[in-house]
Amino acid sequence: MLLQKLLEKIDYTLIQGDEKINIAHLRSDSRKVGRDDGFVCIQGAGFDGHKFINDVTHKGATALIVMEEVDVPENITVIQVEDTRYALACMSAAYFDYPAEKLITIGITGTKGKTTSTYMVRQVLESVGIKTGLIGTIETIVDDEVTPAKNTTPESYIVQETFAKMVEKGCKCVVMEVSSQGLMLHRVSGFVFDYGIFTNIEPDHIGPNEHKDFDDYLKCKSMLLKQCKQGIVNMDADYVDSVLDGHTCEIETFGVRGDYDFKASDINLFTKPGCLCVSYHLNGKMNFPVEIHVPGNFSVYNSLCAIAICSHFTNDIEKIQKALLDVRVKGRVEIIPISERFTLMIDYAHNAMSLESLLTSLKEYRPKRLVTVFGCGGNRARDRRFEMGEVSSRLSDFTIVTSDNPRFEEPMDIIDDILVGIHKADGEYVTVPDRKDAIRYSILNAKDGDVIVLAGKGHEDYQEIKGVKYPMDERVLISEIIQEEEVRAVL
């Protein structure tokens, strides 16, 4: 492909060589570079593509996209830009012939709710015959091809490559999670979203390798409403005015506490055998009752978000209702129906904020007991362990402390840290280091009306120990456990 074509939508300076050359492939990973490729020098928290220039030129790269001065042979074309990440996004879009222009693009950002909302949207759109791809934290879905995710929002080249695959497979629409990192690092630059959605924001992802402070996190989240045609916003969210500041799109609103375009009223939390549910009446631009078999008030907001988006595609109320009733998301308050005596669920809550939100919501169902099974990851901040221990002890009636991904730490050292937090409140607890044993213990000791939460792993299907990821899917563990004679006797 002609290099000049790839550069057509960015400002650049030709340092040496000729931009009218053809390149075989566009690369930002030095390990993948081959003869006649173009290499974009990306800078990250722990790496700098400029340091691999000698390597890629020896491999046959004929064009370099750089941010700083480099010393290379005269036969190498050097293009200098202000930001190579932004350049990679725009060049990737051109490389795949602007696939976003051939799709209806929906981007959802927020601290919580992104994953569930994307699945709700896809479920509704597919139910009305609109073939829809998905990119998110759990997986990427293109037609019947499902690929596990490495990042919530992939690198821009992967985003554009995935869009191109969706076009090839006949998708009309794509719904994707857009992380603050994805916005900050230009992973979704190079195109304009048709719909940009803001769900909520809470302090998270603050640290040396993410956002320097909450203001930076907030600023990045707000970028989506400057890169879309139609914005859809949760007006009940904290800091919503800051997120809206400087927006360049039309705005629709949803929520519970005001006179919004899509408003939920008469909210009712209720239970069915082995299931926690919520219902409400939708008012505003659409008017009908909604029932969802995903628990909690956060499900109200997630479904309002999905309805607001899907109202631009269909007015078939019955199909919207059925799609929302049927929606299930792996590892997000995912109920595993093994008994009518108690409710067992898997959730990804892996920090204090998400665990507190989940447990607070579940307590509203007034379970006989709220039982939480969780551990914490190794080689991560110890404060998370203290905090999660305190939250579980304060909000759960009973906590089973176990192992998560110990990585290169000893599981019992992590558990001991969690117990420091557990002792800050007065909840009952036991420690069962092996996670399968912990799940078995929770089932064998369940009481009628209990809600048991397996927190922290969610959609993950592995346990990382000493640098090795061993297969471990909680759904598989549960399936194995309930085949045991002593367990079958209590179900």
N, C-alpha and C positions, 0 to 999 in steps of 0.2 A: 504494500500500500504506500502511496505517496506521502512522505513525511509532511509536506506542506499542507496536505489535506487534513492530517491529524491536528495540525496546529491552527486551523482556520478560525477557531473561536477563542483563542487566548492571545494575550500580548507577550511578545518574546523578542529577544535580541539574538541574531545570528552571529556567534562569536567566530566561528570558522567553518569551512566546508560549504555544503550546498543543501538547502532544505528541499530541493526538488529531486531528492533521491527516494528510491523505494526501500522500505524496510520489510523484513519477513514477518516479524512479530513485535508486538509492544510488550515490554517486560519491566517489572519493578523488583523482581526477585532474581538476584544475580545467579542463583543456582540453575535457573531455567534458560539463561541466555544462550543463544546459538548464533550461527553465522548470519550476518546482515540484519540482526535484530536492532531495535531501538531500546535503550535502557534509560528509565527515569530514576533519578537518584533521590529516593525518599529518605527523609530523616525521621527517626522515631525516638522513643524514650531510651532504648538501649542499642540503637544501631544508626548508621549513617551510610546511605548508599554511595556517597562520594568516595568512601574508603575502598570500594570494590571496583573502582574504575579500571585499574590495571588488569584485574581478573576478567572483567567482561570484555575489554578490548582484545585481550589475548584469545578469548573464546569466539571472537568474530563480530562483536557489536560494531556497527558503523555509525550510530548516532547516539548522542548522550544529551539528556535533558537535565540541566544542573541549576543550582542556585548560587554556586560560588565558583571562583576561578579554578580551572583544572589544567593540567599539563598532559596533553595527549598528542600522538602523531598527527600530522597535518591532514592525513586522509580520513580522519574521524570528524564527522560533523558535530559541532557543539552548539546547543541551543540553551540560552540562559533565560530563566523565568523568575518571577518573584516568589512563587510558591509551587514546588514540584508536586505536592499533593493535589492542589487545585488543577495543575496542568495534567496530571495523570487522569483525573476525573473527566476533564473535557476531551482529552485525547482518546480515552477509552470509549466515550460516547461516540466519537467520530469513527473509531476503529470498528465498532459493531454497527455502524450506520444508523445511529440515533434511535435505538429500539424503544426508548421511553416515549417517543412521539407516536409510536404505533400501538401503545397501550394506554389504558386509563390507570394512572398511578395514584395510589393512596398511601400516605405515610403517616404513621401514628407514633407520637413521642410522648413521654411522661415517665415519671419514676415508677409508677405501678400501672397495671392494666393493659400494657401494650400487647402482651402475648395473647391473653384471653380475647381482647377486642379484635385482634387480627383473625383469629379462628372464627369468631362469631360472624365477622364480615364475610369471610370466605364461605362459611356455611350458608348464609343467606343468599349470596350472589350465585353460588353454584346451584342452589335450590330453584332459582328462577331462570336457570339456563345460561348464566354468564360464566364462562370458563375463566377461573381466577387462579393465578399463581400466588405463592406466599413466600416471604423471606422473613425469618425471625430467629429468636433465641434458641428454639428447640430444633428447627429444621427448615430446609428450603423445599418447597413443593412445586414441581413443574410437571403438569399433567399427572401421570401416575408414577413419576420418579421422585423419590424422597431422599434427601441428602442431609445427614446430621449437621448441625451448625457448629462453626468454630467461634464465631462472633455474632452478637446480636445483629449488627449491621456490618456486612463484609466489606473488604476493600473495594474501592470504586471500580476497578477492572472486573472483579467478580460480580459486582452488582450489574454492570452493563452486559457482561457475558450471560448472566442469568436472565436478564430482560430479553436478550436476543433469543435464548432458548425458548422462553415463554412465547414469543412471537412465532417462532418456528412451529411450536406445538399447538398453535391456534388459540392461545389465551387472549382474552379481550381486556383483562384487568389484572393488576397486581396489587396486593396489599402487603405492606412491609412494616416491621418495627424499625424506628429510626432512633438510635441512641444518641445521647449528647456527644459521645465520642465520635459517632458517625458524622454528626454535623460539624463538630469542631475540626475533624481531620479530613473534611471534604469528601467523605466516602459517598455522599449523595449529591455532590455538586455535578455540574454538567447538564442538568435538566431541571425543569420546573414541575413539581408535583401538581396533579390536578386537584387533589384534596390533601390538606395537611391538618392533622388532628392533634390537639393537646389534651391529655387526660388529667394530669395532676403533677405536682412537684413537691418533693420533700428532700431534706438534706441527705445526700447519698453520693457515692463516687467522688468523694473529696479526698485527695491524696497526691503525692508527688508524681505519680504516673497517670493521673486522671485530671481532675480539675483542682486548681490551686485553692479555690474557696467557693462558697455557695454562690456568690455573685457571678462567678465565671460559669458555674453549672447552669444557673438561671439564664444567663445570656445565651449560652449555647442552645438550650431548649427553645428559646424564643426565635431562633434562626429559622425554624421550619415555617413560621407564619410570614416570613419574608421570602420564602421560596416555594409558594404554592398559589394557585388561583382561587381556591375556596378553602377557607379555614373553618374548622368545627371545634368548638372550645367548651370545656367543662367550666362553667362560670362559678361553680361552688368551690373550685380549687384555690388554695392559698397562692398568693403572688400572681393571680391571673392578670391583674392590671399591668404588672411588669412584663409578663409574657406577651401581652397584646401591644405594648408600647412599640410604635414604629412598624406595625404590621402593614403589609402591602396587598392583602387579599380581602375578599368579601368574607364576612364572618356570620356563622350560624352558631347558636348557643344550645347547650343542654345542661340539665342539672335537676335539683330537687327544691332548692330554697328560694327560687325566684320565678319571674314570669318569662320563661325561656321558650325558644323555638320548639324544644323537645323537653317536656317536664314530666317527671314521675310523681304521682300522688297515690294516696291510699296504699302505701307499702306494707306488705304483710309477710313476715317470716314464719314459715311453718314447716312441719316435718311430715314425711311419708316413711313407711317402713324402710330403714336402711338408707334414707335420703334426706338431705336438708335442702329446702326450697325457698324461693322468694317470688312474690307476685306484686304487681302494681298496675295502676292505670296510667296509660300514656296520654298526655294532653299536648296541645299545640298544633304543629303542622300536620300531625297524624293523631288519631284518637282511637285507641283500642286497648284491651287488657293484655297483659304480658305475664307469662309464668316461665320461670327458669329453674332448672334442677341443678344449679350451681349456687352454693350458699353465700349469704352475706350481703350487706348493703353495697359493697364494692361491685357486686354483680349487677346491681341496679345501674350504676354508672357505666360499667362496661357495656351493658346491653343498650343503654341510651345512646352511647357513642356509636355502636354498630347500627342502630336504627337510623340515627341521623345521617350516617354515611349512605346506607342502603336506600334511604328515601329518594336519593338522586338517581337510583337505578330501577326501582320498582315501587308500585303502590299495591302489590298483592299482599294484603294483611295476613291472610291465612298462611301463606308460605313463610312470611317473616315469623309469625308466631310459632309455627312448627319447627323451623330451623333453630330458633332460639331455645326451644324446649329440648331439642335433641343434641345441642352442642356439648361437647366434652373436650377438655384440653389436657393433654398428658402432663401430669405433675403440677397442675394448677387447681387446688382444691378438688382433686380427682377422687371421686368416691369409688371405692372398690366394694361392690355389693357381695359380701360373703355371709351376712347374717341379718335377720330382721330384729335381733336383740339389741344390736348396737350399730353405730356408723363408723366405718373405717375409711380414712382418706389419706392421700399422699399430696404433699405440697412442697414447693421449692423454697419456702421461707428459710433463708439461711443467714439472716442478720437480725438484730434486735428489733429494728423498725418493722420489717415485714412480718416477723413472728408476732409482735404485739398487735399489729393490725389484724392478722388472721385470728388470733386467739380471742381478741376483743369481739370480733364479729361472731365467732362461734358461740361465745358465752350468751349472746342474745337469744340463742335457741334454747337456753336453759336445760342443758343436758344433765343427766344424772351425775356424771362426772366428765370433766374435760381432761383427757389423758394425752400428754405430749411425749413423743419419742424423738429424741434428736441428739446430734453430736455436733462437733465443729471441725472445720478443716485445719490440718496442720500447716505449719509454715505460713501462717497468716497472723494478723494482729491479735494478741492475747486479749485485748479489751473486748473483742467480739464475744469471746467465751464468757467472760464475766457478765456482760450485758444480756446475752441470750439466757444464761442461767437464771439471772434475776427475773427476767420477763416471764420465763416459763414457771418458775416457782411462785411468782405473784399471781399469775392468771390461770394456771392449770391447777386442777385438784390433785393431780398425780403426774410426776415426771419420771420418765425412764431415760436415763442418761446413757448414751451409747457412743459408737464410733461413726465418723463420717468418712472423709478422705484424710487419713492421718499423714499422708505424704511421707516426709522424712522424720517425723516426730513419733514418739511412743504414744499409742492410744491412751494409756492410763495417765500420762502427763497432761494430755488435753482434757481428759475427763476431770482430773483434779482441779484444773483451772475453771472448768464449768461449775464445779461444786462450790467454788468461792462465791460465784453469783447466786447459786441455788440457796446458799445459807443466808443471803441477804433478805430473803422473804421466808414465808412459813409453809410453802407447799410441801406435801409429802413426795418422796422420791426413792428410787433405787438406781443402782448402776448395773448395767448388763453390757459389758464391753463389746461382745460380738453382736453385730446389727441384726442378723437373722434370729439369734436367740432373744434379742430385745423385742422384735416384732412378735415372735412366738409368745413371749411372756405377756405382752399387751393383750393378745387374743385370749390366751388361757385364763387371764384374770379379769376379763371384761365383765362388767355388770350391765344389766338391762338398762337401756337408755344412755349408755356411755357414748361419747364422741371421742374417737382415737385418731390423733394426727401423727403421721409419720413425716416429720419436717426436715428439710434441708437438702434432700437428694432430688426430689421432684422428677424431672424427665431423665436425669442421668441414669445410665445403665452400667456404671462401673464404680469400683472403689480403688483409689490410688494409694498404693503402699510402696514405699521405698523406690519411687520412680517407675513403678509398673502399674498399669491400669488393668485390674482384674474384673472380669464380667460380674456385675451385680446389679440386677434390676429388681426393685422392690416388688414389682408385680409378679415376677418369677418366684421370688422368695415366698410371697404370700400364697401363691398357687401350690408350692411345695409343702408349705406348713399345713395348709388345710387338708392335705391328703393324709396327714398323720392321725392315727386312731384317737389319741388323747385329745387332739384339737377338734376333730369332727364331733366328738361327744359334747362339746360346749357350744357349738354353733347353733 
